[in-house]
Amino acid sequence: MRNIIRVLVIDDSSLVRSLLTEGLSRDPGIEVVGSAPDPYIARDKIVELKPDVLTLDVEMPRMDGVEFLRRLMPQYPIPTVMVSSLTQKGKQITLDALDAGAIDFVSKPTSNIAHGLSSMLMELRTKVKIASTANVAHWKNKRGALMQQGIPAGSKALSESTDKVIAIGASTGGTKAISTIVTRFPATMPGVVIVQHMPPGFTKMFAERLNEDCAMEVKEAVTGDRVMNGRILIAPGDFHITIERSGGIYKVHCLAGEKVNGHCPSVDVMMNSVAEHVGANAVGVMLTGMGRDGANGMLKMRHSGAANIAQDEASSVVFGMPKEAYKNGAADKLVPLNNIALEVINMLSQ
């Protein structure tokens, strides 16, 4: 018998609570067991109802969704899907929420409300199902951020790796995982190209936020950007990214196109180009995420001589993409998230 996913809806608007409750209840595999207008009432209902998943409004009076998550997750780690506005402030709070433990988010429609609402509710149902499988146990009793394990900038491995490229793919849970890794990279690190499944607008803000925390320069990629030491390029939402060799340097090309494996940008598209143009000079990293986007592209990378790793199950929010990459032989081994930065450094020296 299939388990029903029990959901608690938290939103200060009674209309939105009704819309989300009705929209989620259309799926026979989801039961909305309750709703709450603010985090204080939600906290009591969580204890009483023991939901499997929360949907949480980003911006609320009394206490916003981020502060609520920061207080909740160490005591009651529950997979949470944020309901976000597309305003600048809404995007910032959404990224804060992902950092505080949210699994994913959906954006409220801003135009063509009728069609946009139907599409948003369909996306929410899907993401609630994904969230119900997520591993959030590591948040239990966690206080503050992970310790930053810096790598010595004078590392001999890095001084000899000017023509290397690091290709990273991620989806659900990826923003936190990416941050954990790249904030540990020194400024002398070879060029990094990242595909994180995320809508337009959010990728730019994600890049800007990482840029504040990293020794490397981080930016949302535009066509013609050079992949070079000390720089991290994030694929823009709604654009595939490829890497091409131009003489002795690597450049990226961003192109609009159909979704591949359900995504644009797609990890497969990026990694296929890395296999073709970078070959044995590449290191591939597959992080947490639902599905198998990137598994085939990473396998091509390995066949072209690249060294690849994937995040292990215990540290993955969703052990889908890393599992598929490892299962098909694309990734050489599974590595805990906290060890990946150092593992990449070691791979560059081999």
C-alpha positions as CSV (number, residue, x, y, z in Angstrom):
1,M,0.0,0.0,0.0
2,R,1.4,3.4,-1.0
3,N,2.2,5.8,1.9
4,I,0.2,9.1,1.8
5,I,2.4,12.2,2.1
6,R,1.1,14.3,5.0
7,V,1.5,18.0,4.4
8,L,1.2,21.1,6.6
9,V,0.5,24.4,4.7
10,I,1.9,27.6,6.3
11,D,0.9,30.9,4.8
12,D,-0.4,34.1,6.4
13,S,-3.0,34.5,3.6
14,S,-6.2,32.5,4.1
15,L,-6.9,32.6,0.4
16,V,-3.4,31.1,-0.4
17,R,-3.8,28.5,2.3
18,S,-7.1,27.4,0.6
19,L,-5.6,27.4,-2.9
20,L,-2.6,25.4,-1.8
21,T,-4.7,23.0,0.2
22,E,-7.1,22.4,-2.7
23,G,-4.2,22.2,-5.3
24,L,-2.2,19.7,-3.3
25,S,-5.3,17.6,-2.4
26,R,-5.9,16.9,-6.1
27,D,-3.1,14.3,-5.9
28,P,-4.4,11.1,-4.2
29,G,-0.9,10.5,-2.8
30,I,-0.9,13.8,-0.8
31,E,-3.1,14.7,2.2
32,V,-3.1,18.2,3.6
33,V,-3.4,17.4,7.3
34,G,-3.6,21.1,8.4
35,S,-2.7,24.7,7.8
36,A,-1.3,27.6,9.8
37,P,-1.3,31.4,9.4
38,D,2.1,31.9,11.0
39,P,5.2,30.0,12.3
40,Y,4.0,30.1,16.0
41,I,0.8,28.3,15.3
42,A,2.7,26.1,12.8
43,R,5.1,25.0,15.5
44,D,2.3,23.7,17.6
45,K,0.7,21.9,14.7
46,I,4.0,20.3,13.7
47,V,4.2,18.7,17.2
48,E,0.5,17.7,17.1
49,L,0.1,16.5,13.5
50,K,3.7,15.2,12.7
51,P,3.6,16.1,8.9
52,D,6.0,14.6,6.4
53,V,6.4,17.8,4.4
54,L,5.8,21.5,5.0
55,T,5.0,24.2,2.5
56,L,6.1,27.5,3.8
57,D,5.5,31.1,2.7
58,V,8.8,33.0,2.3
59,E,7.5,36.4,3.5
60,M,5.3,36.4,6.6
61,P,4.6,38.8,9.5
62,R,5.9,38.1,13.0
63,M,8.6,35.7,11.8
64,D,9.7,35.1,8.2
65,G,10.1,31.7,6.7
66,V,13.9,31.7,7.0
67,E,14.0,32.5,10.7
68,F,11.4,29.8,11.3
69,L,13.5,27.2,9.5
70,R,16.6,28.2,11.4
71,R,14.8,27.6,14.6
72,L,12.8,24.5,13.4
73,M,15.4,22.3,11.6
74,P,17.7,21.6,14.6
75,Q,14.7,20.4,16.6
76,Y,12.3,19.0,14.0
77,P,14.1,18.5,10.7
78,I,11.1,18.3,8.2
79,P,11.5,18.5,4.4
80,T,10.2,22.0,3.4
81,V,9.2,23.5,0.1
82,M,9.2,27.3,0.1
83,V,6.5,29.3,-1.7
84,S,8.3,32.3,-3.0
85,S,7.6,35.6,-4.7
86,L,9.7,36.7,-7.7
87,T,10.5,40.1,-6.1
88,Q,14.1,40.9,-5.5
89,K,13.5,40.6,-1.7
90,G,11.6,37.4,-2.3
91,K,14.5,35.9,-4.2
92,Q,17.0,36.9,-1.5
93,I,14.9,35.3,1.3
94,T,14.4,32.2,-0.8
95,L,18.1,31.6,-1.1
96,D,18.4,32.2,2.6
97,A,15.7,29.6,3.1
98,L,17.6,27.0,1.0
99,D,20.7,27.8,3.0
100,A,18.6,27.3,6.2
101,G,17.4,23.8,5.2
102,A,14.6,24.2,2.7
103,I,14.6,21.4,0.0
104,D,13.2,23.5,-2.9
105,F,10.9,26.3,-3.8
106,V,8.1,27.3,-6.2
107,S,7.4,30.8,-7.4
108,K,4.1,32.5,-7.1
109,P,2.6,33.5,-10.5
110,T,2.9,37.2,-11.3
111,S,1.0,37.3,-14.7
112,N,-1.7,35.2,-16.3
113,I,-2.7,34.2,-12.8
114,A,-5.2,31.5,-13.8
115,H,-2.7,29.6,-16.0
116,G,0.2,30.4,-13.7
117,L,-1.6,29.1,-10.7
118,S,-2.4,25.8,-12.3
119,S,1.3,25.4,-13.4
120,M,2.6,26.4,-10.0
121,L,0.3,23.9,-8.2
122,M,1.5,21.2,-10.5
123,E,5.1,22.1,-9.8
124,L,4.3,22.2,-6.0
125,R,2.8,18.7,-6.1
126,T,5.9,17.3,-7.8
127,K,8.3,19.1,-5.4
128,V,6.3,18.0,-2.3
129,K,6.7,14.4,-3.5
130,I,10.4,14.9,-4.1
131,A,10.8,16.6,-0.7
132,S,9.1,13.6,1.0
133,T,12.0,11.4,-0.1
134,A,14.7,14.0,1.0
135,N,17.2,13.3,3.7
136,V,17.2,16.1,6.3
137,A,18.4,14.1,9.3
138,H,21.8,15.9,9.3
139,W,20.1,19.1,10.4
140,K,19.2,17.5,13.8
141,N,20.9,19.4,16.6
142,K,22.9,21.4,14.0
143,R,23.9,24.9,15.2
144,G,25.4,27.4,12.7
145,A,27.2,26.7,9.5
146,L,29.6,23.9,8.7
147,M,33.2,24.8,9.5
148,Q,35.1,26.2,6.5
149,Q,38.0,23.9,5.7
150,G,40.2,26.1,3.6
151,I,42.8,24.7,1.2
152,P,46.3,26.2,1.3
153,A,46.5,28.7,-1.6
154,G,50.1,27.7,-2.3
155,S,49.2,24.1,-3.1
156,K,51.6,22.7,-5.7
157,A,48.7,20.8,-7.3
158,L,47.1,24.1,-8.2
159,S,50.1,25.8,-9.6
160,E,50.4,23.1,-12.2
161,S,46.7,23.0,-13.2
162,T,46.2,26.1,-15.3
163,D,44.6,24.2,-18.1
164,K,42.2,22.2,-15.9
165,V,38.4,22.7,-15.8
166,I,36.1,21.5,-12.9
167,A,32.5,20.7,-14.0
168,I,29.9,20.5,-11.3
169,G,26.2,19.5,-11.7
170,A,23.5,19.7,-9.0
171,S,19.7,20.0,-8.5
172,T,17.6,19.5,-5.3
173,G,19.7,20.5,-2.3
174,G,22.4,21.7,-4.6
175,T,22.7,25.3,-3.5
176,K,23.9,24.4,0.0
177,A,26.1,21.6,-1.3
178,I,27.8,23.9,-3.9
179,S,28.4,26.6,-1.3
180,T,29.9,24.1,1.1
181,I,32.4,23.1,-1.7
182,V,33.3,26.3,-3.5
183,T,33.7,28.4,-0.3
184,R,36.6,26.0,0.5
185,F,38.4,26.6,-2.8
186,P,41.4,28.9,-2.8
187,A,41.7,31.9,-5.2
188,T,44.3,29.9,-7.3
189,M,41.8,27.1,-8.1
190,P,41.3,26.2,-11.8
191,G,38.2,27.4,-13.6
192,V,34.8,26.0,-12.4
193,V,31.6,25.7,-14.4
194,I,28.4,24.9,-12.5
195,V,24.9,23.8,-13.6
196,Q,22.4,24.1,-10.8
197,H,18.8,23.5,-11.8
198,M,17.2,26.9,-10.9
199,P,15.0,29.5,-12.7
200,P,16.2,32.8,-14.2
201,G,16.9,35.5,-11.8
202,F,17.7,33.1,-9.0
203,T,20.9,32.0,-10.7
204,K,22.3,35.5,-10.9
205,M,21.5,36.2,-7.2
206,F,23.0,32.8,-6.3
207,A,26.2,33.7,-8.1
208,E,26.3,37.1,-6.4
209,R,25.8,35.6,-3.0
210,L,28.6,33.0,-3.6
211,N,30.9,35.7,-4.8
212,E,30.6,37.4,-1.4
213,D,31.7,34.2,0.4
214,C,34.3,32.8,-2.0
215,A,38.0,33.4,-2.5
216,M,37.3,32.8,-6.2
217,E,35.3,35.2,-8.4
218,V,31.8,33.9,-9.0
219,K,29.5,35.2,-11.7
220,E,26.5,34.2,-13.7
221,A,27.9,33.1,-17.1
222,V,27.4,35.0,-20.3
223,T,28.5,33.8,-23.8
224,G,32.2,34.5,-24.3
225,D,33.2,34.3,-20.6
226,R,36.6,32.7,-20.2
227,V,36.9,29.7,-18.0
228,M,40.1,30.5,-16.1
229,N,41.9,30.1,-12.8
230,G,40.2,31.9,-9.9
231,R,36.8,32.0,-11.6
232,I,33.5,30.2,-11.1
233,L,30.8,30.4,-13.8
234,I,27.1,29.6,-12.9
235,A,24.9,28.6,-15.8
236,P,22.0,31.1,-16.2
237,G,18.4,29.9,-15.6
238,D,16.7,28.9,-18.9
239,F,20.0,28.7,-20.8
240,H,22.1,25.7,-21.5
241,I,25.9,26.2,-21.1
242,T,28.7,24.6,-23.1
243,I,32.5,24.9,-22.9
244,E,34.5,25.3,-26.1
245,R,38.2,25.5,-26.7
246,S,39.5,28.6,-28.5
247,G,43.2,28.3,-29.1
248,G,44.8,27.8,-25.8
249,I,41.8,29.0,-23.7
250,Y,38.3,27.8,-22.8
251,K,35.2,29.9,-23.2
252,V,31.5,29.3,-22.4
253,H,28.6,29.6,-24.7
254,C,25.1,30.1,-23.3
255,L,22.2,29.2,-25.5
256,A,18.4,29.0,-25.2
257,G,16.9,25.7,-26.1
258,E,14.5,22.9,-25.4
259,K,14.8,21.2,-22.0
260,V,17.0,18.2,-21.8
261,N,16.1,15.6,-19.2
262,G,13.4,18.1,-18.1
263,H,15.9,20.9,-17.4
264,C,17.4,24.0,-18.9
265,P,20.2,24.4,-18.0
266,S,21.0,20.7,-18.2
267,V,24.0,19.0,-16.6
268,D,24.2,16.6,-19.5
269,V,24.6,19.4,-22.1
270,M,27.4,21.0,-20.1
271,M,29.2,17.7,-19.4
272,N,28.9,16.5,-23.0
273,S,30.8,19.7,-24.1
274,V,33.4,19.2,-21.4
275,A,34.0,15.6,-22.6
276,E,34.4,16.9,-26.2
277,H,36.6,20.0,-25.6
278,V,38.4,19.5,-22.3
279,G,38.8,15.7,-22.1
280,A,41.4,14.4,-19.6
281,N,42.0,18.0,-18.3
282,A,38.6,17.9,-16.6
283,V,37.3,16.9,-13.2
284,G,33.6,16.2,-12.8
285,V,31.5,16.4,-9.6
286,M,27.9,15.2,-9.4
287,L,26.0,16.5,-6.4
288,T,22.6,16.0,-4.8
289,G,19.5,16.0,-7.0
290,M,16.4,14.2,-8.3
291,G,16.6,12.3,-11.6
292,R,19.6,11.3,-13.8
293,D,20.5,14.6,-15.6
294,G,24.2,14.5,-16.1
295,A,24.8,10.7,-15.8
296,N,25.3,10.2,-19.5
297,G,27.4,13.4,-20.0
298,M,29.6,12.5,-17.0
299,L,30.1,9.0,-18.5
300,K,31.3,10.7,-21.7
301,M,33.7,12.8,-19.6
302,R,35.1,9.6,-18.1
303,H,35.5,8.0,-21.5
304,S,37.4,11.1,-22.6
305,G,39.9,10.7,-19.7
306,A,38.3,12.9,-17.0
307,A,38.4,12.0,-13.3
308,N,34.9,12.1,-11.7
309,I,33.3,11.8,-8.3
310,A,29.8,11.9,-6.9
311,Q,28.3,12.9,-3.5
312,D,27.6,10.0,-1.2
313,E,24.1,9.0,-0.1
314,A,24.4,10.0,3.6
315,S,25.2,13.7,2.7
316,S,22.9,14.0,-0.2
317,V,19.5,15.6,0.2
318,V,18.2,13.5,-2.7
319,F,20.5,10.6,-3.8
320,G,19.3,10.6,-7.4
321,M,21.8,12.2,-9.8
322,P,24.9,11.1,-7.8
323,K,23.5,7.5,-7.6
324,E,22.8,7.4,-11.3
325,A,26.3,8.7,-12.2
326,Y,27.9,6.2,-9.9
327,K,25.6,3.3,-11.0
328,N,26.5,3.7,-14.7
329,G,30.2,4.0,-14.1
330,A,30.6,7.7,-14.7
331,A,31.8,8.5,-11.2
332,D,34.8,6.8,-9.8
333,K,33.7,6.9,-6.2
334,L,31.2,8.4,-3.8
335,V,32.5,11.1,-1.5
336,P,30.9,12.8,1.6
337,L,30.1,16.4,0.9
338,N,32.5,17.8,3.5
339,N,35.4,15.9,1.8
340,I,34.7,16.9,-1.8
341,A,36.7,20.1,-1.9
342,L,39.8,18.4,-0.7
343,E,39.2,15.4,-2.9
344,V,39.0,17.7,-6.0
345,I,42.3,19.3,-5.0
346,N,43.9,15.9,-4.8
347,M,42.5,14.8,-8.1
348,L,44.0,17.9,-9.8
349,S,47.5,16.8,-8.8
350,Q,47.2,13.4,-10.3
